[in-house]
């Protein structure tokens, strides 16, 4: 496997791990503060399916972005010297569009 690909995979894996850890850490801190104040109540799990839907749409968008970037780089911009920018930009753009669609679906259902 190419060292650039390994570095890219490790970068995104590490970034995702840090984001998930930070989110869970802050969620725990918030709960602890609410317990200390005595205002904590057990949350309902009804909104969990919405979070799963958002994550699924983001991953679908990211996958479509990678596929689109592959097609663009290999068939349209075959002479482009720095192809990594296209991969990063289209993956981020399509993942953002997936999250936007998730928010639109959520607001319509409410």
Secondary structure, DSSP 8 states (H G I E B T S, - for coil): --HHHHHHHHHHHHHHHHHHHHHHHHHHHHHHHHHHHT------STTHHHHHHHHHHHHHHHHHHHHHHHHIIIIISTT-S--HHHHHHHHHHHHHHHHHHHHHHHHHH-
